[in-house]
Amino acid sequence: MKLSGSCHCKAVRFSVDAPCPVPFNQCYCSICRKTAGAGGYAINLGARTDTLEVEGRENISTYQSSENMERTFCKICGSALWGYSASWPDLIHPHASAIDTELPVPPERTHMMLDSRANWAEPQIHSGDKNFDAYPDESLAEWHDRNGMTA
């Protein structure tokens, strides 16, 4: 699925092809919460790095949030845009909050890193949702395949 996204001030606009475009995986870790978590969590999608096209690249800054993750944001308005890890060079993870394209609604959600959540961030857990204190037992691609939602 072709996704278009932007920051809040529109100084950065981007597009990317995402075989895993469903916003299902809510991460409550302190890094996601503090860099992009409006509800106490962040939602990342799975896209192909080689398809990323960016306008306004001069307005982008990056933050190395851990040994394996680089987070990209607009240096004007601060909007979180995507995450990237050299451990998975073919993947880029746009934040669902930065996507302007209408996204599919997930049939279920995965709540991950619940042991790291802030006490005020109360997960809205629905019937069928999966919950994990740390990492989930399936990848973005596996979840999309299992639910027949690979684009």
N, C-alpha and C positions, 0 to 999 in steps of 0.2 A: 504494500500500500504506500503510495506517495504521500508523505507528510510535509506540510508547510508549518513553520513556526516563526516566532519572533519574541523579542524581549518586550517589556512593557512600554518603553519609550520609542520602539520601532527603529532604533539605531542599528539593530542587528536583525536580519531576516535570514532564514535558512530553509532548505528543503533536504529531504533524505528519503530513501526507500526503506521501508520497515516490514520485514516478513513477520515480525512479532509486535503488532501495533496496539494490542488490547491493554489498557491500563488496569492491571489486576493486582500487581505486587506492591503492597504498601510497606515501605521500610521505615521503622521507627528508631533506627540507630541515631546516635547523637550527631554524627556528621550530616546525615540526610536532614534530620530535624533542624539543625542550625543553619545549613546552607540553602535549604529549599522547602522545608516542611511547613506549609501553611496550616495543616491540620495536625501537626505533630509527627508527620511522616512525609515522605516523598515517593512519587511514583515514576519509575523509569521504564522506557520502552526499549525494544531491541531493533536496531537498524544497521544497515550496512555502511561501514566507514567510507568505502570507495564511492558512494553516491552522494556524500555530503557536499552541498553547494551553499556558500555563505556570502551574503552581502553585508557590508559594514564590518569586515574582519578587524579593521583598525579600532573598533569599539569593544573588542573582546579581550578579556583577561582570563587567566587560568589560575587555579589553586590546586596544588598537589596535596590532597587531603589525606592521603596515606601512601605507603610505598607503591601500591598497585593502582591508585586511582587519581586521575586528574579531572577536576571539575571546571567547566567553562561557564562564564557568566558575562553579562554586559557590564562594562566598567562605568557606564553612565548611570543606569538605573538599578543595577545590582541583580537583575533577573537571572535565575539559574537557567541554563540552556541545555547542556548535556554533560555526560560523564564519559571518560575514555580511559581504558587500561591497556597498556602495551602487552599485558598478559593475553589479551584477546584482540589482536590488532585488526581483525575483520569487523569488529562490532563497535558501535557507538550507541550510547544510551541517552536519547533525548528525554528531558523531563516532560511528562505529560502536561504539566502546567504551562509549558512554553509552546505547545502545539496549538495552532489555529484551525487545523483540519478537524472536522467532526470525527471523533474516535468511536469505535465499537464499544458497546456496553458489555462488561464481562459477566458471564453467567455465575461466576464465583470469584472471590478474592482471596489472596494470600496475604496474611499479616505476618511480617517477619521482623526479627530483632526485637521482639516484645520485651525481652529482659532489659533493653536499653531505653525503652520509652519513658517520656516524662510523665510524672504522676497525673498531670492535667490532661494528657492526650488519651482520652478514652476511646479505644477502638470500637467502631460500629461493626460488630461481627454479626453476619447474617447466616442463616441456615446454609450449610454447604461450604462455607468459608473454611480455609485451612489456617492454622495458627502455629507459629514457631517462635521459640524463645531466641533462637539464633537464625541460621540459614535454612531455607526451605529444602525439602527433599527432591525437588525437581527444578530444572532450569527454566528460563523464559521460553526457550524453544520447546522443551518437553511439555510445559503447560499448554502452550498454543496448539501443539499437535494433539494432545489428549482431548482438548476441547474443540477440535476441528476449526480453530480460528487463526491458522497460519495464512497470511495474505500471499 
